[in-house]
């Protein structure tokens, strides 16, 4: 029962962690359709941050589905729970001072808002990978669109299940129009402008 549980506080505050890490913890939340380019951008951003000596870690949706979330399906309630669990992990990483990069379809607007509230609005950066479904389906890098069209995959976002685009994302990137290199520039600039680290002088 939750009324028998008590939150434990750390002896290390956020400002001390910032001094050690050289940055404030934050979460970059990539959302978009399968095949939109979320994972490609998330992996590239993680590496770019590490190359700039900013401690970062990537939480990938498929990877969590193999472990923490492997008991969940793809119906609406399970998708919401998947996002809640992912957000809880990402929040802990941000508490530790990391720049946590996530890649989740996270199709439900309400679930993403729950993630934003759980993580903290001042350290949540929503990136909508807005690549059109026609392009995503042409790519079909995992063969899932073909299987979904054949009725072999149930509750597939964009085909047999809805995707609710962000209304006011912090950044929108269409990977059919923008190169990975240019997208990285936009992402790094957005994070720097939010003040998650102090620019080198």
Backbone as JSON Lines, residues from 0, in Angstrom:
{"i":0,"aa":"X","n":[0.84,-1.2,0.0],"ca":[0.0,0.0,0.0],"c":[0.87,1.25,0.0]}
{"i":1,"aa":"X","n":[0.54,2.23,-0.86],"ca":[1.37,3.42,-0.99],"c":[1.39,4.28,0.27]}
{"i":2,"aa":"X","n":[0.35,4.19,1.12],"ca":[0.36,5.04,2.32],"c":[1.39,4.57,3.34]}
{"i":3,"aa":"X","n":[1.99,3.39,3.11],"ca":[3.06,2.91,3.99],"c":[4.44,3.2,3.41]}
{"i":4,"aa":"X","n":[4.47,3.92,2.3],"ca":[5.74,4.23,1.64],"c":[6.1,5.68,1.87]}
{"i":5,"aa":"X","n":[7.39,5.96,2.0],"ca":[7.84,7.32,2.24],"c":[9.0,7.62,1.31]}
{"i":6,"aa":"X","n":[8.96,8.78,0.67],"ca":[10.04,9.18,-0.23],"c":[11.3,9.5,0.57]}
{"i":7,"aa":"X","n":[12.42,9.06,0.03],"ca":[13.71,9.34,0.67],"c":[14.43,10.42,-0.12]}
{"i":8,"aa":"X","n":[14.98,11.38,0.58],"ca":[15.7,12.47,-0.09],"c":[17.2,12.22,-0.05]}
{"i":9,"aa":"X","n":[17.9,12.82,-1.01],"ca":[19.35,12.66,-1.1],"c":[20.04,13.78,-0.32]}
{"i":10,"aa":"X","n":[21.27,13.52,0.09],"ca":[22.09,14.56,0.72],"c":[22.78,15.43,-0.33]}
{"i":11,"aa":"X","n":[22.6,15.08,-1.61],"ca":[23.21,15.83,-2.72],"c":[22.1,16.56,-3.47]}
{"i":12,"aa":"X","n":[22.2,17.89,-3.57],"ca":[21.16,18.64,-4.27],"c":[21.5,18.81,-5.75]}
{"i":13,"aa":"X","n":[20.52,19.33,-6.5],"ca":[20.66,19.45,-7.96],"c":[21.81,20.37,-8.35]}
{"i":14,"aa":"X","n":[22.01,21.43,-7.58],"ca":[23.07,22.39,-7.91],"c":[24.45,21.75,-7.74]}
{"i":15,"aa":"X","n":[24.6,20.92,-6.72],"ca":[25.87,20.22,-6.52],"c":[26.12,19.26,-7.67]}
{"i":16,"aa":"X","n":[25.07,18.55,-8.08],"ca":[25.22,17.63,-9.21],"c":[25.61,18.39,-10.48]}
{"i":17,"aa":"X","n":[25.0,19.55,-10.69],"ca":[25.34,20.34,-11.87],"c":[26.81,20.72,-11.84]}
{"i":18,"aa":"X","n":[27.32,21.06,-10.66],"ca":[28.73,21.41,-10.54],"c":[29.65,20.25,-10.89]}
{"i":19,"aa":"X","n":[29.25,19.05,-10.5],"ca":[30.05,17.86,-10.79],"c":[29.93,17.46,-12.25]}
{"i":20,"aa":"X","n":[28.69,17.45,-12.77],"ca":[28.43,16.96,-14.12],"c":[28.69,18.0,-15.2]}
{"i":21,"aa":"X","n":[28.64,19.29,-14.8],"ca":[28.78,20.34,-15.8],"c":[27.52,20.58,-16.6]}
{"i":22,"aa":"X","n":[26.41,20.11,-16.1],"ca":[25.14,20.25,-16.81],"c":[24.0,19.95,-15.84]}
{"i":23,"aa":"X","n":[22.8,20.31,-16.25],"ca":[21.6,19.94,-15.51],"c":[20.96,18.73,-16.2]}
{"i":24,"aa":"X","n":[20.41,17.83,-15.41],"ca":[19.74,16.67,-15.98],"c":[18.5,17.09,-16.75]}
{"i":25,"aa":"X","n":[18.23,16.38,-17.84],"ca":[17.07,16.68,-18.67],"c":[16.71,15.44,-19.48]}
{"i":26,"aa":"X","n":[15.52,15.46,-20.07],"ca":[15.06,14.36,-20.9],"c":[14.63,14.9,-22.26]}
{"i":27,"aa":"X","n":[15.23,14.35,-23.31],"ca":[14.82,14.67,-24.68],"c":[13.92,13.53,-25.13]}
{"i":28,"aa":"X","n":[12.65,13.83,-25.34],"ca":[11.65,12.79,-25.62],"c":[11.28,12.83,-27.1]}
{"i":29,"aa":"X","n":[11.83,11.89,-27.87],"ca":[11.49,11.78,-29.29],"c":[10.19,10.98,-29.42]}
{"i":30,"aa":"X","n":[9.23,11.52,-30.16],"ca":[7.98,10.83,-30.44],"c":[7.68,10.91,-31.93]}
{"i":31,"aa":"X","n":[7.06,9.88,-32.45],"ca":[6.73,9.85,-33.87],"c":[6.41,8.44,-34.3]}
{"i":32,"aa":"X","n":[5.99,8.3,-35.54],"ca":[5.6,6.99,-36.06],"c":[6.8,6.06,-36.2]}
{"i":33,"aa":"X","n":[6.52,4.77,-36.27],"ca":[7.56,3.79,-36.58],"c":[8.16,4.13,-37.94]}
{"i":34,"aa":"X","n":[9.47,4.14,-38.02],"ca":[10.13,4.47,-39.28],"c":[10.33,5.95,-39.54]}
{"i":35,"aa":"X","n":[9.92,6.78,-38.58],"ca":[10.04,8.23,-38.78],"c":[11.47,8.73,-38.65]}
{"i":36,"aa":"X","n":[12.3,7.95,-37.94],"ca":[13.69,8.37,-37.73],"c":[14.01,8.69,-36.29]}
{"i":37,"aa":"X","n":[13.11,8.33,-35.36],"ca":[13.33,8.62,-33.93],"c":[14.63,8.02,-33.42]}
{"i":38,"aa":"X","n":[14.78,6.71,-33.63],"ca":[15.96,6.03,-33.09],"c":[17.24,6.52,-33.75]}
{"i":39,"aa":"X","n":[17.19,6.79,-35.03],"ca":[18.38,7.31,-35.74],"c":[18.81,8.63,-35.12]}
{"i":40,"aa":"X","n":[17.86,9.54,-34.9],"ca":[18.19,10.84,-34.31],"c":[18.61,10.7,-32.86]}
{"i":41,"aa":"X","n":[17.93,9.82,-32.12],"ca":[18.25,9.65,-30.7],"c":[19.66,9.09,-30.52]}
{"i":42,"aa":"X","n":[20.02,8.1,-31.33],"ca":[21.37,7.53,-31.25],"c":[22.42,8.57,-31.62]}
{"i":43,"aa":"X","n":[22.12,9.34,-32.67],"ca":[23.07,10.36,-33.11],"c":[23.22,11.45,-32.05]}
{"i":44,"aa":"X","n":[22.1,11.82,-31.39],"ca":[22.18,12.85,-30.36],"c":[22.96,12.35,-29.15]}
{"i":45,"aa":"X","n":[22.72,11.12,-28.74],"ca":[23.47,10.57,-27.61],"c":[24.97,10.65,-27.89]}
{"i":46,"aa":"X","n":[25.38,10.21,-29.09],"ca":[26.8,10.22,-29.43],"c":[27.34,11.64,-29.5]}
{"i":47,"aa":"X","n":[26.56,12.55,-30.1],"ca":[27.0,13.94,-30.21],"c":[27.2,14.57,-28.84]}
{"i":48,"aa":"X","n":[26.31,14.27,-27.9],"ca":[26.44,14.8,-26.55],"c":[27.68,14.23,-25.85]}
{"i":49,"aa":"X","n":[27.87,12.91,-25.97],"ca":[29.04,12.28,-25.37],"c":[30.32,12.83,-25.99]}
{"i":50,"aa":"X","n":[30.33,13.02,-27.31],"ca":[31.5,13.59,-27.98],"c":[31.83,14.98,-27.46]}
{"i":51,"aa":"X","n":[30.77,15.71,-27.02],"ca":[30.97,17.05,-26.44],"c":[31.19,16.98,-24.93]}
{"i":52,"aa":"X","n":[31.38,15.77,-24.4],"ca":[31.64,15.52,-22.99],"c":[30.46,15.88,-22.09]}
{"i":53,"aa":"X","n":[29.25,15.66,-22.62],"ca":[28.03,15.81,-21.83],"c":[27.51,14.41,-21.5]}
{"i":54,"aa":"X","n":[27.55,13.97,-20.25],"ca":[27.06,12.65,-19.89],"c":[25.61,12.45,-20.35]}
{"i":55,"aa":"X","n":[25.4,11.41,-21.16],"ca":[24.08,11.17,-21.75],"c":[23.83,9.67,-21.83]}
{"i":56,"aa":"X","n":[22.55,9.3,-21.9],"ca":[22.2,7.89,-22.04],"c":[20.92,7.77,-22.84]}
{"i":57,"aa":"X","n":[20.87,6.78,-23.74],"ca":[19.71,6.56,-24.59],"c":[18.8,5.48,-24.02]}
{"i":58,"aa":"X","n":[17.52,5.81,-23.86],"ca":[16.49,4.84,-23.52],"c":[15.68,4.59,-24.79]}
{"i":59,"aa":"X","n":[15.79,3.38,-25.33],"ca":[15.08,3.05,-26.56],"c":[13.84,2.22,-26.24]}
{"i":60,"aa":"X","n":[12.74,2.54,-26.89],"ca":[11.48,1.86,-26.62],"c":[11.53,0.37,-26.82]}
{"i":61,"aa":"X","n":[12.13,-0.08,-27.91],"ca":[12.22,-1.52,-28.17],"c":[13.05,-2.22,-27.1]}
{"i":62,"aa":"X","n":[14.13,-1.57,-26.65],"ca":[14.97,-2.18,-25.62],"c":[14.21,-2.35,-24.31]}
{"i":63,"aa":"X","n":[13.43,-1.35,-23.93],"ca":[12.64,-1.47,-22.7],"c":[11.58,-2.55,-22.82]}
{"i":64,"aa":"X","n":[11.07,-2.75,-24.04],"ca":[10.07,-3.79,-24.27],"c":[10.67,-5.19,-24.08]}
{"i":65,"aa":"X","n":[11.99,-5.31,-24.14],"ca":[12.64,-6.59,-23.91],"c":[12.91,-6.85,-22.42]}
{"i":66,"aa":"X","n":[12.74,-5.82,-21.6],"ca":[13.06,-5.97,-20.18],"c":[11.96,-5.43,-19.3]}
{"i":67,"aa":"X","n":[12.11,-4.19,-18.86],"ca":[11.19,-3.58,-17.9],"c":[9.73,-3.67,-18.34]}
{"i":68,"aa":"X","n":[9.48,-3.55,-19.64],"ca":[8.1,-3.47,-20.14],"c":[7.7,-4.69,-20.97]}
{"i":69,"aa":"X","n":[8.39,-5.81,-20.78],"ca":[8.09,-6.96,-21.63],"c":[6.76,-7.63,-21.3]}
{"i":70,"aa":"X","n":[6.17,-7.27,-20.17],"ca":[4.86,-7.83,-19.82],"c":[3.71,-7.03,-20.42]}
{"i":71,"aa":"X","n":[4.02,-5.97,-21.16],"ca":[2.97,-5.09,-21.7],"c":[2.68,-5.39,-23.16]}
{"i":72,"aa":"X","n":[1.43,-5.21,-23.54],"ca":[1.02,-5.35,-24.93],"c":[1.01,-4.0,-25.62]}
{"i":73,"aa":"X","n":[0.16,-3.88,-26.66],"ca":[0.15,-2.65,-27.45],"c":[-1.23,-2.0,-27.5]}
{"i":74,"aa":"X","n":[-2.12,-2.42,-26.63],"ca":[-3.39,-1.73,-26.51],"c":[-3.2,-0.38,-25.83]}
{"i":75,"aa":"X","n":[-4.24,0.42,-25.81],"ca":[-4.14,1.79,-25.3],"c":[-3.65,1.85,-23.85]}
{"i":76,"aa":"X","n":[-4.2,1.01,-22.98],"ca":[-3.81,1.08,-21.57],"c":[-2.37,0.62,-21.37]}
{"i":77,"aa":"X","n":[-1.96,-0.42,-22.1],"ca":[-0.58,-0.89,-21.99],"c":[0.4,0.12,-22.55]}
{"i":78,"aa":"X","n":[0.03,0.79,-23.61],"ca":[0.91,1.84,-24.17],"c":[1.09,2.97,-23.16]}
{"i":79,"aa":"X","n":[0.02,3.35,-22.49],"ca":[0.11,4.42,-21.49],"c":[1.02,3.98,-20.34]}
{"i":80,"aa":"X","n":[0.89,2.73,-19.92],"ca":[1.73,2.22,-18.83],"c":[3.2,2.13,-19.28]}
{"i":81,"aa":"X","n":[3.42,1.77,-20.54],"ca":[4.78,1.72,-21.08],"c":[5.44,3.1,-20.99]}
{"i":82,"aa":"X","n":[4.7,4.12,-21.36],"ca":[5.22,5.49,-21.3],"c":[5.46,5.91,-19.85]}
{"i":83,"aa":"X","n":[4.54,5.54,-18.96],"ca":[4.7,5.91,-17.54],"c":[5.98,5.31,-16.96]}
{"i":84,"aa":"X","n":[6.2,4.02,-17.24],"ca":[7.41,3.37,-16.73],"c":[8.67,4.01,-17.33]}
{"i":85,"aa":"X","n":[8.63,4.25,-18.62],"ca":[9.79,4.86,-19.28],"c":[10.07,6.24,-18.69]}
{"i":86,"aa":"X","n":[9.01,7.01,-18.45],"ca":[9.18,8.35,-17.89],"c":[9.75,8.28,-16.48]}
{"i":87,"aa":"X","n":[9.34,7.28,-15.7],"ca":[9.86,7.14,-14.34],"c":[11.37,6.87,-14.36]}
{"i":88,"aa":"X","n":[11.8,6.01,-15.29],"ca":[13.23,5.72,-15.42],"c":[13.98,6.96,-15.91]}
{"i":89,"aa":"X","n":[13.42,7.63,-16.92],"ca":[14.07,8.83,-17.46],"c":[14.19,9.91,-16.4]}
{"i":90,"aa":"X","n":[13.18,10.04,-15.54],"ca":[13.22,11.05,-14.48],"c":[14.36,10.76,-13.5]}
{"i":91,"aa":"X","n":[14.57,9.48,-13.18],"ca":[15.67,9.12,-12.29],"c":[17.01,9.46,-12.93]}
{"i":92,"aa":"X","n":[17.13,9.23,-14.23],"ca":[18.37,9.57,-14.93],"c":[18.61,11.07,-14.92]}
{"i":93,"aa":"X","n":[17.54,11.84,-15.11],"ca":[17.67,13.29,-15.05],"c":[18.03,13.74,-13.63]}
{"i":94,"aa":"X","n":[17.46,13.08,-12.63],"ca":[17.82,13.38,-11.23],"c":[19.31,13.18,-11.01]}
{"i":95,"aa":"X","n":[19.89,12.18,-11.68],"ca":[21.31,11.88,-11.54],"c":[22.19,12.86,-12.3]}
{"i":96,"aa":"X","n":[21.57,13.75,-13.06],"ca":[22.32,14.76,-13.81],"c":[22.62,14.39,-15.24]}
{"i":97,"aa":"X","n":[22.05,13.27,-15.71],"ca":[22.28,12.85,-17.09],"c":[21.35,13.57,-18.05]}
{"i":98,"aa":"X","n":[21.78,13.68,-19.3],"ca":[20.89,14.07,-20.39],"c":[20.35,12.76,-20.95]}
{"i":99,"aa":"X","n":[19.11,12.44,-20.63],"ca":[18.5,11.19,-21.05],"c":[17.78,11.41,-22.37]}
{"i":100,"aa":"X","n":[18.15,10.63,-23.36],"ca":[17.54,10.71,-24.69],"c":[16.62,9.51,-24.86]}
{"i":101,"aa":"X","n":[15.35,9.73,-25.19],"ca":[14.42,8.63,-25.33],"c":[13.87,8.56,-26.75]}
{"i":102,"aa":"X","n":[13.5,7.35,-27.17],"ca":[12.87,7.15,-28.48],"c":[11.69,6.21,-28.3]}
{"i":103,"aa":"X","n":[10.49,6.78,-28.24],"ca":[9.26,6.01,-28.07],"c":[8.21,6.54,-29.03]}
{"i":104,"aa":"X","n":[7.46,5.65,-29.66],"ca":[6.34,6.11,-30.48],"c":[5.43,6.97,-29.62]}
{"i":105,"aa":"X","n":[5.12,6.49,-28.42],"ca":[4.27,7.21,-27.44],"c":[3.14,7.97,-28.15]}
{"i":106,"aa":"X","n":[2.18,7.21,-28.7],"ca":[1.18,7.83,-29.58],"c":[0.12,8.67,-28.88]}
{"i":107,"aa":"X","n":[-0.05,8.49,-27.57],"ca":[-1.13,9.18,-26.87],"c":[-0.65,10.49,-26.26]}
{"i":108,"aa":"X","n":[-1.34,11.54,-26.63],"ca":[-0.97,12.87,-26.13],"c":[-1.05,12.94,-24.6]}
{"i":109,"aa":"X","n":[-2.09,12.33,-24.03],"ca":[-2.26,12.37,-22.58],"c":[-1.12,11.65,-21.87]}
{"i":110,"aa":"X","n":[-0.66,10.53,-22.45],"ca":[0.45,9.79,-21.83],"c":[1.73,10.61,-21.87]}
{"i":111,"aa":"X","n":[1.94,11.33,-22.97],"ca":[3.15,12.19,-23.05],"c":[3.06,13.34,-22.05]}
{"i":112,"aa":"X","n":[1.87,13.85,-21.82],"ca":[1.71,14.9,-20.82],"c":[1.98,14.36,-19.42]}
{"i":113,"aa":"X","n":[1.57,13.11,-19.18],"ca":[1.89,12.47,-17.91],"c":[3.39,12.35,-17.74]}
{"i":114,"aa":"X","n":[4.07,11.97,-18.83],"ca":[5.54,11.88,-18.79],"c":[6.16,13.24,-18.49]}
{"i":115,"aa":"X","n":[5.64,14.28,-19.13],"ca":[6.16,15.64,-18.91],"c":[6.0,16.04,-17.44]}
{"i":116,"aa":"X","n":[4.84,15.74,-16.86],"ca":[4.6,16.08,-15.46],"c":[5.49,15.27,-14.53]}
{"i":117,"aa":"X","n":[5.67,13.99,-14.83],"ca":[6.47,13.12,-13.98],"c":[7.94,13.53,-14.01]}
{"i":118,"aa":"X","n":[8.43,13.87,-15.19],"ca":[9.84,14.24,-15.36],"c":[10.1,15.66,-14.87]}
{"i":119,"aa":"X","n":[9.12,16.53,-15.07],"ca":[9.28,17.94,-14.72],"c":[9.29,18.78,-15.98]}
{"i":120,"aa":"X","n":[8.39,19.72,-16.08],"ca":[8.22,20.47,-17.32],"c":[9.45,21.3,-17.68]}
{"i":121,"aa":"X","n":[10.22,21.69,-16.67],"ca":[11.39,22.52,-16.95],"c":[12.56,21.71,-17.49]}
{"i":122,"aa":"X","n":[12.46,20.38,-17.45],"ca":[13.57,19.57,-17.94],"c":[13.1,18.51,-18.95]}
{"i":123,"aa":"X","n":[11.94,18.75,-19.56],"ca":[11.37,17.85,-20.56],"c":[11.38,18.55,-21.91]}
{"i":124,"aa":"X","n":[12.03,17.94,-22.89],"ca":[12.12,18.52,-24.24],"c":[11.44,17.56,-25.21]}
{"i":125,"aa":"X","n":[10.29,17.94,-25.7],"ca":[9.53,17.08,-26.6],"c":[9.93,17.35,-28.04]}
{"i":126,"aa":"X","n":[10.41,16.31,-28.72],"ca":[10.81,16.43,-30.13],"c":[9.89,15.54,-30.96]}
{"i":127,"aa":"X","n":[9.1,16.17,-31.8],"ca":[8.18,15.45,-32.68],"c":[8.88,15.16,-34.0]}
{"i":128,"aa":"X","n":[9.11,13.88,-34.27],"ca":[9.7,13.48,-35.55],"c":[8.53,13.31,-36.51]}
{"i":129,"aa":"X","n":[8.29,14.35,-37.29],"ca":[7.03,14.52,-38.02],"c":[7.02,13.94,-39.42]}
{"i":130,"aa":"X","n":[7.94,13.05,-39.71],"ca":[8.04,12.43,-41.02],"c":[6.69,11.83,-41.43]}
{"i":131,"aa":"X","n":[6.17,12.15,-42.64],"ca":[4.85,11.66,-43.06],"c":[4.79,10.13,-43.08]}
{"i":132,"aa":"X","n":[3.59,9.6,-42.81],"ca":[3.43,8.15,-42.77],"c":[3.78,7.5,-44.1]}
{"i":133,"aa":"X","n":[3.55,8.21,-45.21],"ca":[3.87,7.63,-46.51],"c":[5.36,7.32,-46.62]}
{"i":134,"aa":"X","n":[6.18,8.22,-46.08],"ca":[7.63,8.01,-46.1],"c":[8.01,6.89,-45.13]}
{"i":135,"aa":"X","n":[7.4,6.91,-43.95],"ca":[7.68,5.86,-42.95],"c":[7.35,4.48,-43.53]}
{"i":136,"aa":"X","n":[6.22,4.41,-44.23],"ca":[5.8,3.13,-44.78],"c":[6.7,2.69,-45.93]}
{"i":137,"aa":"X","n":[7.18,3.65,-46.71],"ca":[8.15,3.31,-47.77],"c":[9.42,2.74,-47.18]}
{"i":138,"aa":"X","n":[9.87,3.33,-46.08],"ca":[11.09,2.84,-45.43],"c":[10.86,1.44,-44.85]}
{"i":139,"aa":"X","n":[9.81,1.3,-44.07],"ca":[9.42,0.03,-43.45],"c":[10.62,-0.8,-43.02]}
{"i":140,"aa":"X","n":[11.52,-0.16,-42.26],"ca":[12.81,-0.77,-41.92],"c":[12.68,-2.07,-41.13]}
{"i":141,"aa":"X","n":[11.56,-2.26,-40.44],"ca":[11.37,-3.49,-39.66],"c":[10.35,-4.43,-40.3]}
{"i":142,"aa":"X","n":[9.81,-4.03,-41.45],"ca":[8.81,-4.86,-42.12],"c":[7.46,-4.87,-41.43]}
{"i":143,"aa":"X","n":[7.25,-3.94,-40.5],"ca":[6.03,-3.96,-39.7],"c":[4.83,-3.38,-40.44]}
{"i":144,"aa":"X","n":[5.05,-2.38,-41.29],"ca":[3.92,-1.81,-42.04],"c":[3.32,-2.85,-42.97]}
{"i":145,"aa":"X","n":[4.17,-3.6,-43.64],"ca":[3.69,-4.64,-44.55],"c":[2.86,-5.67,-43.78]}
{"i":146,"aa":"X","n":[3.35,-6.07,-42.62],"ca":[2.62,-7.04,-41.81],"c":[1.33,-6.45,-41.26]}
{"i":147,"aa":"X","n":[1.37,-5.16,-40.9],"ca":[0.17,-4.5,-40.39],"c":[-0.9,-4.4,-41.48]}
{"i":148,"aa":"X","n":[-0.48,-4.06,-42.68],"ca":[-1.42,-3.98,-43.81],"c":[-2.04,-5.34,-44.11]}
{"i":149,"aa":"X","n":[-1.28,-6.41,-43.83],"ca":[-1.77,-7.77,-44.07],"c":[-2.6,-8.29,-42.9]}
{"i":150,"aa":"X","n":[-2.74,-7.46,-41.87],"ca":[-3.53,-7.86,-40.71],"c":[-2.8,-8.77,-39.74]}
{"i":151,"aa":"X","n":[-1.47,-8.85,-39.88],"ca":[-0.68,-9.74,-39.03],"c":[-0.23,-9.06,-37.74]}
{"i":152,"aa":"X","n":[-0.29,-7.73,-37.7],"ca":[0.11,-6.97,-36.5],"c":[-1.09,-6.14,-36.05]}
{"i":153,"aa":"X","n":[-1.56,-6.39,-34.84],"ca":[-2.7,-5.64,-34.31],"c":[-2.22,-4.36,-33.64]}
{"i":154,"aa":"X","n":[-3.11,-3.39,-33.54],"ca":[-2.85,-2.14,-32.81],"c":[-1.57,-1.48,-33.29]}
{"i":155,"aa":"X","n":[-1.37,-1.42,-34.6],"ca":[-0.15,-0.82,-35.14],"c":[-0.39,0.67,-35.4]}
{"i":156,"aa":"X","n":[0.4,1.49,-34.75],"ca":[0.2,2.94,-34.8],"c":[0.29,3.47,-36.23]}
{"i":157,"aa":"X","n":[-0.72,4.23,-36.62],"ca":[-0.77,4.82,-37.96],"c":[-1.57,4.0,-38.94]}
{"i":158,"aa":"X","n":[-1.77,2.71,-38.63],"ca":[-2.54,1.83,-39.52],"c":[-3.82,1.38,-38.82]}
{"i":159,"aa":"X","n":[-3.68,0.65,-37.73],"ca":[-4.86,0.15,-37.02],"c":[-5.0,0.75,-35.63]}
{"i":160,"aa":"X","n":[-4.14,1.69,-35.29],"ca":[-4.23,2.41,-34.02],"c":[-3.83,3.86,-34.27]}
{"i":161,"aa":"X","n":[-4.43,4.8,-33.55],"ca":[-4.18,6.22,-33.83],"c":[-2.85,6.74,-33.29]}
{"i":162,"aa":"X","n":[-2.36,7.81,-33.92],"ca":[-1.24,8.58,-33.39],"c":[-1.71,10.01,-33.22]}
{"i":163,"aa":"X","n":[-1.52,10.56,-32.03],"ca":[-1.92,11.93,-31.73],"c":[-0.69,12.82,-31.71]}
{"i":164,"aa":"X","n":[-0.48,13.61,-32.75],"ca":[0.73,14.45,-32.83],"c":[0.76,15.48,-31.71]}
{"i":165,"aa":"X","n":[1.95,15.84,-31.25],"ca":[2.05,16.93,-30.26],"c":[1.47,18.22,-30.83]}
{"i":166,"aa":"X","n":[0.79,18.98,-29.98],"ca":[0.21,20.24,-30.43],"c":[1.25,21.36,-30.42]}
{"i":167,"aa":"X","n":[2.13,21.33,-29.42],"ca":[3.17,22.36,-29.31],"c":[4.49,21.73,-28.9]}
{"i":168,"aa":"X","n":[5.11,20.94,-29.81],"ca":[6.39,20.32,-29.45],"c":[7.47,21.38,-29.31]}
{"i":169,"aa":"X","n":[8.5,21.07,-28.55],"ca":[9.63,21.99,-28.43],"c":[10.4,22.08,-29.75]}
{"i":170,"aa":"X","n":[10.35,20.99,-30.52],"ca":[11.03,20.95,-31.8],"c":[10.33,19.91,-32.67]}
{"i":171,"aa":"X","n":[10.15,20.22,-33.96],"ca":[9.59,19.26,-34.91],"c":[10.61,19.05,-36.02]}
{"i":172,"aa":"X","n":[10.86,17.79,-36.35],"ca":[11.85,17.45,-37.37],"c":[11.26,16.43,-38.32]}
{"i":173,"aa":"X","n":[11.23,16.76,-39.61],"ca":[10.8,15.84,-40.65],"c":[12.05,15.28,-41.31]}
{"i":174,"aa":"X","n":[12.35,14.02,-41.05],"ca":[13.61,13.46,-41.54],"c":[13.62,13.19,-43.04]}
{"i":175,"aa":"X","n":[12.47,13.39,-43.69],"ca":[12.47,13.3,-45.15],"c":[12.9,14.63,-45.78]}
{"i":176,"aa":"X","n":[12.98,15.67,-44.94],"ca":[13.36,17.01,-45.42],"c":[14.65,17.52,-44.8]}
{"i":177,"aa":"X","n":[15.0,16.99,-43.63],"ca":[16.15,17.5,-42.87],"c":[17.16,16.38,-42.67]}
{"i":178,"aa":"X","n":[18.42,16.65,-42.94],"ca":[19.47,15.65,-42.75],"c":[19.72,15.43,-41.26]}
{"i":179,"aa":"X","n":[20.32,14.3,-40.93],"ca":[20.66,14.03,-39.54],"c":[21.62,15.08,-38.99]}
{"i":180,"aa":"X","n":[22.57,15.5,-39.81],"ca":[23.54,16.5,-39.37],"c":[22.86,17.82,-39.02]}
{"i":181,"aa":"X","n":[21.93,18.26,-39.87],"ca":[21.22,19.51,-39.6],"c":[20.3,19.36,-38.39]}
{"i":182,"aa":"X","n":[19.64,18.21,-38.27],"ca":[18.77,17.96,-37.13],"c":[19.57,18.0,-35.83]}
{"i":183,"aa":"X","n":[20.78,17.46,-35.85],"ca":[21.62,17.5,-34.66],"c":[21.96,18.93,-34.26]}
{"i":184,"aa":"X","n":[22.27,19.76,-35.24],"ca":[22.55,21.17,-34.94],"c":[21.36,21.81,-34.25]}
{"i":185,"aa":"X","n":[20.15,21.54,-34.76],"ca":[18.95,22.11,-34.18],"c":[18.73,21.6,-32.76]}
{"i":186,"aa":"X","n":[18.98,20.32,-32.55],"ca":[18.78,19.72,-31.23],"c":[19.77,20.27,-30.2]}
{"i":187,"aa":"X","n":[21.03,20.31,-30.57],"ca":[22.06,20.83,-29.66],"c":[21.78,22.29,-29.32]}
{"i":188,"aa":"X","n":[21.38,23.06,-30.33],"ca":[21.07,24.48,-30.12],"c":[19.87,24.62,-29.17]}
{"i":189,"aa":"X","n":[18.85,23.78,-29.35],"ca":[17.66,23.84,-28.5],"c":[18.01,23.53,-27.05]}
{"i":190,"aa":"X","n":[18.85,22.53,-26.84],"ca":[19.25,22.16,-25.48],"c":[20.1,23.26,-24.84]}
{"i":191,"aa":"X","n":[20.99,23.83,-25.63],"ca":[21.85,24.89,-25.1],"c":[21.04,26.12,-24.74]}
{"i":192,"aa":"X","n":[20.06,26.45,-25.58],"ca":[19.22,27.62,-25.3],"c":[18.36,27.42,-24.06]}
{"i":193,"aa":"X","n":[18.03,26.16,-23.76],"ca":[17.26,25.88,-22.54],"c":[18.13,25.97,-21.29]}
{"i":194,"aa":"X","n":[19.44,26.11,-21.47],"ca":[20.33,26.33,-20.33],"c":[20.71,25.08,-19.56]}
{"i":195,"aa":"X","n":[20.69,23.93,-20.23],"ca":[21.05,22.69,-19.54],"c":[22.55,22.59,-19.29]}
{"i":196,"aa":"X","n":[23.31,23.39,-20.0],"ca":[24.75,23.52,-19.7],"c":[25.19,24.93,-20.06]}
{"i":197,"aa":"X","n":[26.33,25.32,-19.51],"ca":[26.88,26.64,-19.79],"c":[27.82,26.53,-20.98]}
{"i":198,"aa":"X","n":[27.57,27.32,-22.05],"ca":[28.45,27.23,-23.23],"c":[29.89,27.53,-22.87]}
{"i":199,"aa":"X","n":[30.8,26.8,-23.51],"ca":[32.25,27.04,-23.3],"c":[32.6,28.4,-23.84]}
{"i":200,"aa":"X","n":[33.47,29.1,-23.15],"ca":[33.88,30.44,-23.59],"c":[35.28,30.4,-24.17]}
